[in-house]
Amino acid sequence: MNVGQVAALAGVTVRTLHHYDRIGLLSPSGRTATGYRQYSPSDLDRLHQVLLYRELGFPLEEVATLLDDPAADPEAHLRRQHRLLRDRLDRTSAMVAAVEKEMEARSMGMSLTPEERFEVFGDWLPEEYAAEAEEKWGDTAAWAQSQQRTRAMTKDDWLRVKAESDAVERRFAEALHAGVPADSERAMDAAEEHRQQISRNFYDCSPEMHAGLGRMYVEDERFTAYYERIAPGLAQYVSTAVQANAARQG
């Protein structure tokens, strides 16, 4: 094949092939009677290796050293390139996942950086529920109000909200541990504090809406798992207390 055909096949410029020839990285095996370059199948194999290593970020000098190593056969190069490409794929997949998380976070109005979100929420990422929440409540006034408020929250605001949540969850857990009935005044007062916290930080949460949340804590295994990590039996306890408080408010 002549240089133009090789360039078209490999997706590079003729100028690139001339440069590879000048530096001894890829010299064609033959010449025509008039002096034009002619590339053999083995030349094309070498070009393929060159382009793979270049795609992996190797400088031309290092590519030449690798390809001219007498101890490395073609299979060795393929194994190395395969390993490097798999490593790149893993890194790229992780980067894609991080960008997607950031996109989801921004879509729900959260302006925290990934590091700040981890500091506030740990391994629980609220944006994982954003799409589902929007599908369920996206056309409600509560959703719009929550989006408006969270969009304006700073890291300090989220830390304050988290501290408030931790405090009321601790109250629930202490009441459960003490054997206080879930429909007692103490438990219902904690539930009312929980409702007020939602209203203060996210959206106006009516007792009826709060009762719906309470049912979700035992109907949705993800929320159940969240409370069960705090204390065994806490999900049902909070659910009962919230619904009892909603009845009391009504």
Buried (B, 14 or more C-beta within 10 A) or exposed (E): BEBEEBBEEBEBEBEBBEBBBEEEBBEBEEEEEEEEBBBEEEBBEBBBBBBBBBEBEBEBEEBBEBBEEEEBEEEEBEEBBEEBEEEEEEEEEEEEEEEEBBEBBBEBBBBBEEEBBEBBBEEBBBBEBBEEBBEEBEEEEBBEBBBEBBEEBEBEBBBEBBEBBEEBBEBBBEBBEEEBBBBEEBBBBBBBBBBBBBBEBBBEBBBEBBBBBBEBBBEBEEBBEBBBEBBEEBBBBBBBBBBBBBEBBE
